[in-house]
Amino acid sequence: MKKLYLVGLAAALAFSVDSPARADGDQFIPILSYRTGPYAPNGIPYANGFVDYLELVNRRDGGVNGIKLAFEECETGYATDRGVECYERLKGKGPTGASFFNPLSTGITFALTEKAPADKIPLITFGYGRSESRDGSVFRWSFPLLGTYWTAADVIVQYIASQVGGVEALRGKKIVHLYLDSPYGKEPLPVLEAKAAKYGFSLTPMPVTAPGLEQKSQWLQIRQSKPDFVILWGYGVMDPTAMQEAAAVNFPRDRIIGNWWAGAEPDVAPAGEQGIGYKAVMLQHGAGRGKVHADVEKYVVTAGVSRSKPEEIGQVLYNRGLLNAMLGVEAIRTAQAKFGKRPLTGEEVRWGIENLKLDESRIAALGIEGMIRPFQISCADHQGAGLSRVQQWDGKTWKVVSDWIQADESLLAPMVKAAAQKYGADKSIPAFDCTKAQ
Amino acid sequence: MGFFLEVLIGGLLGGVLYALVALGFVLIFKASGILNFAQGAMVFAAGLGFAAAMEKTSAHMPFALALATSLLLATGMMLLTAWAIERFVLRPLVNQNGLTLFMATIGVAFMVEGLAQQIFGNNIRRIDVGLPKTSMFILESQFDGGILVNALDLWTAVIAALLVVALSLFFQNTRTGRALRAVADDHTAAQSVGIPLNWIWFIVWSIAGGVALVAAIVWGSKIGVQFALTFVALKALPVLIVGGLTSIPGAIVAGLLVGMGEKFAEVYLGPSLGGGIEQWFAYVLALFVLLVRPQGLFGERIIERI
């Protein structure tokens, strides 16, 4: 009986491991995810998209140039302390350690920004994290690929300008920045303040305490001050609550513009009809399916290894997780071209990310045409592109309602430089000379 | 003046929602002397159960029948939860001190949250029981733009008022209600005069489950059923401290006070303090009450012989 119990216990432990078996010759990718807690509705589709793509590479291609991808999920619950614990637990796994980390939280990113360089593991922060970390001369190990919060904030103001008749017409306008009271919500403030000073609109920051269930006070103030636009920098439950409260005070939803973490299905669907008309900028991609999704269906879903629900595949956050994994895999592929077809260290993968380039033909080959534009990462520019579009919720799906908008580099570049230099000075990090990058 | 009234009404109606959750705490504390940390998790679980039942039934039957069936199913689920808590957690802990029982409810909270998510998933579920969500603007002739009143908040206040009346009558005028109060005073003494402790605990946890279900339907109608509902319980803690742990009217009055106070604080003090202060303002208010009246505004003053 005791033996039977032990066998049962061993079997239970074996099946409780989230990841596929790891072999010595595998490239290890840690996954920090949150499938439980208040932000789980956002975290689950992201994690599913990420894992599905890694499974796809293994099952369809036999790995990256024959090197299988091993991965393991660690539940952070979107909490910084648990995220750091996960990092410590996973950083040394696999034959060469972690390839890279996606902290998937601004708070965790802030906590790991100093740890990762010491461990020689790159951080990919796809559309989040420290905005100044795009300056690779100071932030050698951080890669806020394809967009930072400063990029998003700049594009939102540009879009608002286009709605009122140009930047000149912004003078005298009133804009409220309604944000989650956290590092994530505060991050865009410097850009919004700089834009307010430059174009003469009034900016009223209004913090909302996490998780954002209570916003009545803020919306009553909005009803009283009658702003022209509200910028919504929420996450999770804060966003549908904002829609409900906006509806309650009769504030037009099409004059609320969210950032790309407030622009997915879980942010609007719970609000029902009251979310119709709400707009949000996009981290380049939106919802929808392409050739890569057909491959996921064929090789991953049909094989029964996907945890995604059928309707989830192709949603905004699923696509973001999938693209996040794809960019990581492409960085490994890039690094393999230099270091050889073998499991690579974090330091070697860092080189791969810094030299990552996706052109039109590669984007087509990856089956993601229309989701992202061609871009190239470099030592000086760890973001690679500052493009975005605006989408609008029609009650059932997101519809793209703007052309591509390029962030204003004349404003952002000096701000990034100054903030990165200050960070470097504070932390005694000498700036790397990017002309010597190989 | 119009804006002041709007904030006042918004605060009072918001406070009713806090009071609704605080009621669940008070009921259990009143009847068993346990501060039930799992009340937030019970709201979440009840909401998930009800929303899942509505999704399944509304496709096969008329709305009213689907609503009634879902209410029955969710009530059954909460009864089952109450039975399981009594049987597997409380019964082995009879006559243990309050802190032990409190710690046990923390464990119950994790179990209920985890099981509910395991069974019903983590997706946000919408609840629509036909409560109106329109906004009304009253006194438009007196104030520019009128005074905003949310119909959903108004309905919530009516539901909470009915619930409080029903619970007060139950506690004051029924044999079971009096037995509940006897158990709260002393488990052992209540048992010695023939009050079946296990049955009483099952009853009180069932009632708390029912209150959790009502709170879940109201909150779920506003923001959907999602994990964040468990945080609503945190809002009930300052309400309990202000109102007193043993008073049903105290939970209501304190809910209104906290709701009103935090809205005024956010609107009038928030801008000069950087905003986002309503969360901690409720706790500051509770701290102040603890200093001047530790048993809360309506709580029983406990005098112990030493």
Interface residues (C-beta under 8 A of the other chain):
Chain A: R35 T36 G37 P38 A40 P41 I44 D181 P205 M206 P207 V208 T209 P211 G212 L213 E214 K216 S217 Q218 L220 Q221 R223 Q224 G236 V237 P240 T241 Q244 A247 A248 V249 N250 P266 A269 P270 A271 G272 Q274
Chain B: F3 E6 V7 G10 G11 G14 G114 Q117 N122 N123 I124 R126 D128 K133 S135 G145 L148 N150 K222 I223 G224 Q226 F227 A228 T230 F231 V232 K235 E262 K263 E266 V267 G270 G274 G275 G276 E278 Q279
